[in-house]
Amino acid sequence: MKLTIEKLIYGGYGLARTDDKVVFVRGGVPGEQVDVEIAEEKKSFDIAYINNILEPSKHRVDPQCEYFGKCGGCQWQNIDYQYQLKAKEQILKESIQKIAGINDFEIEPIVPSQNKYSYRNRVTLHLDTVNGKHILGYKEEKSHKLVPIEQCPISSDNISKLVQKISKLISGYDAKKLPFDKIFITDIGKIPALSLSPKKNVSESDANNFFYNLKERMQGIDISIDNKDEKSFEFRVLGLKFISSPSVFAQANSIINEQLIKTLIKWADLKKNENVMDLYCGYGNFSLNIARKVKQVLSIDNNKRAIKFAIKNAKLNSIRNCIFEDWDVNKYLQRHKPKENQDLVILDPPRTGAKEIIKSIININPKKILYVSCNPTTLARDLKDLIKAGYNLKKIQPFDMFPQTFHIESLSLLVKESG
């Protein structure tokens, strides 16, 4: 079947059309003509893969990763970077228009990543034994099948070198099965930190044998076991000291993270007498950077380790006006009413968005909301409800946190209508 790719869509596909159906083409680049094979037939669309590129797009480039198209980590390495940025702006705008039903708004120009490759400071890799061979890699898209890798061009140079080294070490490991199924690697401290996640019901002797074997061969790396004295590391964000551990969530692009925080602070227009809530606060990435500019910050997250680090991070920086609560955000908002009026709510939910807490936020009735999102479709859904409740979407700024992928980070400012 011959098709012409019209545009890129969220999910990483190129969109094409037949006479009666939309076709999502994996690896398709706008402007090119392709011969495709239908892989999945759905009610309102089909999913297809390219057999042959009949006329390539001017935006098509050679990917830098040998695993591109197999590994599920990147979708757009075959597209020139400037066009990736343009596509992300358009996808964000169209999502808000179609789902939220808003047309009277402008999207600020996307903030590009300083590094198009080698930008990831944190990765989660998987371990498995396939046909008697131990492998390290990422999962295929929408699959549990592991793609063995020996390097990752979007990761920092240190992480990519570690991936290569670990891959070679485990391939020669003398055991029928590996006692760990995940490896978290972080490269934002003085030296890279690595944490091993044990399989269920693995024996302590098997785990220790693998751990010390790996540690002996990887000098100069902080190696520990997740949930068992996992080592922490220290790093800085905009001059503040932080500690965390490899298994705790952190933004993957350090430079973009700092640009996001700076924009958030600027848009918040904070006052010394204001109270702020930071929902899904993690280790205090936003909370501590705004704390000295306001009266109090109430921060909530259900990750116990992240909250423990957040409390330590506040002490590290002599910040005393942050209250960190280890709670499920939805349950906390249902059971606790803030003692004081909240001038600003910051929320940075997972990809599924903030649907379950939108009503609670509306009841809190903050003057301003700053919504950090990594999914334009769930963002648009939540914006629709907030706008119905009397909030105006004042600004929205995309950030390219994840070059070579379809993922879109954004910051939205909503202000309550007066009267």
C-alpha positions in Angstrom: 0.0 0.0 0.0 1.4 3.4 -1.0 0.9 6.3 1.3 2.0 9.9 1.9 3.0 10.9 5.4 1.2 14.2 6.4 2.4 15.0 9.9 3.8 13.6 13.2 1.5 12.7 16.0 1.8 12.0 19.7 3.1 8.5 20.1 5.8 9.0 17.5 3.9 7.8 14.4 3.7 9.5 11.0 0.0 10.1 10.1 -1.2 9.1 6.6 -4.7 8.5 5.1 -6.4 6.1 2.9 -9.8 6.8 1.3 -11.7 5.7 4.5 -9.2 5.4 7.3 -6.3 7.1 9.2 -3.0 5.1 9.2 -0.3 5.5 11.9 3.0 4.7 10.2 5.9 3.8 12.5 9.0 5.6 11.4 7.2 7.7 8.8 8.5 11.3 8.2 6.2 14.1 6.9 6.4 14.7 3.2 7.6 11.3 2.1 5.9 8.6 0.1 6.1 5.1 1.5 5.1 1.6 0.7 3.6 0.1 4.0 2.3 -3.1 5.4 -0.6 -3.0 7.8 0.4 -4.6 11.1 -2.8 -3.9 13.2 -6.3 -3.1 12.1 -8.4 -1.0 14.5 -11.9 0.3 14.2 -11.0 3.9 13.4 -7.3 3.6 12.4 -4.6 1.1 11.3 -1.0 0.8 12.4 1.5 0.2 9.7 5.2 -0.4 9.2 7.3 0.8 6.2 8.4 -1.8 3.6 10.0 0.7 1.3 10.6 4.5 1.2 9.6 5.5 -2.3 10.4 9.2 -1.9 12.2 10.3 1.2 11.3 13.4 3.2 13.7 16.4 3.3 13.5 16.1 7.1 14.7 12.5 7.1 18.2 11.9 8.6 20.3 8.9 9.5 19.8 7.8 13.1 22.9 7.7 15.3 21.9 4.5 17.2 22.3 1.1 15.8 19.3 -0.1 17.8 16.9 2.5 16.5 13.7 0.9 15.2 14.2 -2.1 17.6 14.6 -0.5 21.0 11.5 1.3 22.2 13.4 4.3 23.7 13.6 6.6 20.7 11.1 7.2 17.9 12.5 10.3 16.1 16.2 9.8 15.5 15.4 9.6 11.8 14.1 13.2 11.8 16.1 16.4 11.8 16.1 18.1 15.2 14.6 21.4 14.1 11.6 19.6 12.6 11.2 17.6 15.9 10.9 20.9 17.8 8.3 22.2 15.3 6.3 19.0 15.5 6.2 19.1 19.3 4.9 22.6 19.3 2.2 21.6 16.9 1.2 18.5 18.7 0.9 20.3 22.0 -1.2 23.1 20.4 -3.5 20.6 18.5 -4.0 18.5 21.7 -5.2 21.5 23.6 -7.4 22.7 20.8 -9.1 19.4 20.2 -9.3 17.9 23.7 -9.7 21.1 25.9 -11.7 23.0 23.2 -9.5 26.1 23.6 -8.5 28.2 20.6 -7.7 31.6 22.1 -4.2 30.9 23.4 -0.6 31.1 22.3 2.2 28.6 22.8 5.6 30.0 23.7 8.4 28.8 21.4 9.7 25.5 22.6 12.9 25.6 24.6 15.4 23.3 22.8 17.8 21.0 24.5 21.4 22.1 24.5 22.4 18.5 23.7 20.5 16.6 21.0 22.3 13.4 22.1 24.1 12.4 25.3 21.6 14.4 27.4 20.1 11.7 29.6 21.5 11.7 33.1 19.4 8.8 34.3 18.3 5.5 32.8 16.6 2.3 33.8 17.9 -0.8 32.1 16.5 -4.4 32.2 18.3 -7.7 32.7 17.2 -11.1 31.4 18.5 -14.5 30.4 17.4 -15.5 26.9 18.3 -18.9 25.5 21.0 -19.3 28.2 22.5 -15.9 27.4 22.5 -13.0 29.9 21.6 -9.7 28.3 21.2 -6.0 29.3 18.9 -3.7 27.4 15.7 -1.8 26.8 12.4 -3.2 26.0 10.9 -3.2 22.6 8.0 -0.7 22.2 4.7 -2.2 23.6 6.5 -5.4 24.4 8.2 -7.3 27.2 10.9 -8.5 24.8 14.3 -7.2 25.6 16.6 -5.6 23.0 20.3 -6.2 24.0 22.3 -3.0 23.8 26.0 -2.1 24.3 25.6 1.7 24.0 22.9 4.4 24.2 23.7 7.6 22.3 21.0 9.7 24.1 22.6 8.9 27.5 25.5 10.7 28.9 29.0 9.5 27.8 29.5 8.0 31.3 26.3 6.1 31.2 26.9 4.8 27.7 30.4 3.6 28.7 28.9 1.8 31.7 26.2 0.2 29.6 29.0 -1.2 27.3 31.0 -2.5 30.3 28.1 -4.0 32.2 26.8 -5.7 29.0 30.2 -7.5 28.6 30.5 -8.4 32.2 27.1 -10.0 32.5 27.4 -11.9 29.3 30.2 -13.9 30.9 28.6 -14.3 34.3 28.7 -17.9 35.4 25.2 -18.6 36.6 22.0 -20.0 34.9 19.9 -17.0 35.9 20.6 -13.4 37.0 19.4 -12.4 40.5 18.5 -8.8 39.4 16.0 -7.7 36.7 16.7 -3.9 36.6 19.7 -1.5 36.9 19.2 2.2 37.7 22.1 4.4 36.6 22.4 8.1 37.4 25.1 10.5 36.2 24.4 13.8 38.0 26.7 13.4 41.1 30.5 13.6 41.3 30.7 10.0 40.0 28.1 7.8 38.4 25.8 5.8 40.8 24.3 2.4 40.0 21.6 0.5 41.8 20.6 -3.1 41.3 16.9 -4.1 41.7 16.5 -7.7 42.9 14.1 -10.2 41.4 11.3 -11.5 43.7 12.3 -14.4 46.0 16.0 -14.2 45.0 18.4 -15.7 47.5 20.6 -13.3 49.4 23.7 -15.4 48.5 22.9 -15.2 44.8 22.3 -11.5 45.0 25.5 -10.8 47.0 27.6 -13.0 44.7 26.5 -11.0 41.6 26.8 -7.7 43.5 30.3 -8.2 44.7 31.4 -9.7 41.3 30.2 -6.5 39.6 31.5 -4.2 42.2 35.0 -5.7 42.0 35.2 -5.2 38.3 33.8 -1.6 38.2 36.0 0.6 40.3 35.1 4.3 40.7 31.4 3.7 40.5 29.0 3.8 43.5 27.2 0.5 43.3 24.4 -0.6 45.7 21.3 -2.7 45.9 17.8 -1.1 45.7 15.8 -1.4 49.0 19.0 -2.6 50.8 21.2 0.3 51.9 21.0 2.0 48.5 23.7 4.6 48.3 22.9 8.3 47.8 24.7 10.9 45.9 25.0 14.7 46.1 24.3 17.1 43.2 23.3 20.7 42.7 20.4 22.4 41.0 20.6 26.2 40.6 23.0 26.5 43.4 21.1 24.3 45.9 22.5 21.1 47.3 20.4 17.9 46.8 20.9 14.3 47.7 19.0 11.4 46.1 19.5 7.8 44.9 19.5 6.1 41.5 16.0 4.5 41.9 14.3 7.8 42.9 12.7 9.7 40.0 14.7 12.8 38.7 14.3 14.8 35.6 16.5 13.1 32.9 17.8 16.3 31.3 19.7 18.5 33.9 20.0 21.6 31.7 16.3 21.6 30.7 15.3 21.0 34.3 17.0 24.2 35.4 15.4 26.1 32.6 12.0 24.7 33.6 12.5 25.8 37.2 13.6 29.3 36.2 10.5 29.7 34.0 8.3 28.3 36.8 9.7 30.8 39.3 9.3 33.7 36.9 5.7 32.9 36.0 4.8 32.3 39.6 5.6 35.9 40.5 6.1 34.8 44.1 5.5 37.0 47.1 7.0 36.6 50.6 3.5 36.3 52.2 2.2 33.6 49.9 1.5 29.9 50.6 2.3 27.3 48.0 1.4 23.6 47.5 3.7 21.4 45.5 1.9 18.2 44.5 4.0 15.2 43.4 7.0 17.0 44.8 9.6 14.2 44.7 12.9 15.1 46.4 12.0 18.8 46.4 13.1 19.8 42.9 10.6 22.7 42.8 9.7 23.1 46.5 13.2 24.0 47.6 13.9 26.3 44.7 10.9 28.5 45.5 10.9 28.2 49.4 12.9 31.3 50.2 10.6 33.4 48.1 7.4 32.5 49.9 5.9 32.2 53.4 5.4 28.4 53.3 5.5 25.4 50.9 3.4 22.3 51.6 4.8 19.4 49.5 3.2 16.0 49.0 4.4 12.8 47.4 3.8 9.1 48.0 7.4 8.0 47.4 8.7 7.4 50.9 12.4 7.6 49.8 11.8 10.7 47.8 10.2 12.4 50.8 13.0 11.3 53.1 15.5 12.9 50.7 13.3 16.0 50.4 13.4 16.5 54.2 17.2 16.0 54.2 17.6 18.4 51.3 15.7 21.1 53.1 18.1 20.7 56.1 21.1 20.7 53.7 20.1 24.1 52.5 18.9 25.5 55.9 15.3 25.8 54.5 12.7 25.7 57.3 9.5 26.7 55.7 8.9 23.5 53.7 6.5 20.8 55.1 7.0 17.4 53.3 4.2 14.9 53.6 4.5 11.2 52.6 1.0 10.6 51.3 -0.8 9.6 48.2 -1.7 13.0 46.8 -5.3 12.2 46.1 -6.0 10.7 49.5 -4.2 13.6 51.2 -6.3 16.2 49.5 -9.5 14.3 50.3 -8.7 14.0 54.0 -6.9 17.2 54.8 -7.9 20.7 54.1 -5.0 23.2 54.1 -5.0 25.3 57.3 -4.2 28.5 55.3 -5.4 29.7 51.9 -3.1 28.5 49.1 -2.0 31.2 46.7 -0.3 28.8 44.2 -0.6 25.1 43.5 2.3 23.5 41.5 1.6 20.0 40.2 3.9 17.7 38.3 1.9 14.4 37.9 2.9 11.2 36.1 1.9 10.7 32.4 -1.6 9.7 33.4 -2.2 13.3 34.5 -4.1 14.8 37.5 -7.7 13.8 36.7 -8.2 12.2 40.2 -7.2 15.4 42.0 -8.7 18.2 39.8 -11.8 18.5 41.9 -9.7 18.8 45.1 -7.6 21.5 43.5 -10.7 23.4 42.5 -11.9 23.2 46.1 -8.6 24.5 47.4 -9.3 27.5 45.1 -5.7 28.7 44.5 -5.2 32.0 42.8 -2.7 30.4 40.4 -1.9 26.9 39.2 1.4 25.9 37.5 1.0 22.5 35.8 4.1 20.7 34.7 3.2 17.9 32.2 4.9 15.3 30.2 1.8 14.2 28.3 -0.1 16.8 26.1 -3.3 14.6 25.9 -3.8 14.2 29.7 -2.7 17.9 30.2 -5.4 19.0 27.7 -8.1 16.9 29.5 -7.2 18.4 32.9 -7.0 22.0 31.5 -10.6 21.5 30.2 -11.8 20.9 33.7 -9.8 23.7 35.3 -11.1 26.2 32.7 -14.7 25.1 33.3 -14.0 25.9 37.0 -13.1 29.5 36.2 -9.3 29.4 35.5 -7.8 31.1 32.5 -4.9 29.6 30.6 -2.4 32.5 30.5 0.7 30.8 29.1 2.1 27.5 28.0 5.7 26.7 27.4 7.0 23.5 25.9 10.5 22.2 26.8 12.4 19.6 24.9 13.4 17.4 27.8 13.6 14.3 25.6 15.2 14.9 22.2 14.8 12.1 19.6 11.5 11.0 21.2 7.9 12.1 20.9 7.7 13.0 24.6 6.8 16.7 25.3 7.4 18.4 28.6 5.4 21.6 29.2 4.6 24.3 31.8 1.1 25.9 31.9 0.1 28.9 33.9 -3.6 29.2 34.9 -5.0 32.1 36.8 -8.4 32.2 38.6 -10.9 34.7 37.1 -11.7 37.6 39.5 -15.2 38.1 40.7 
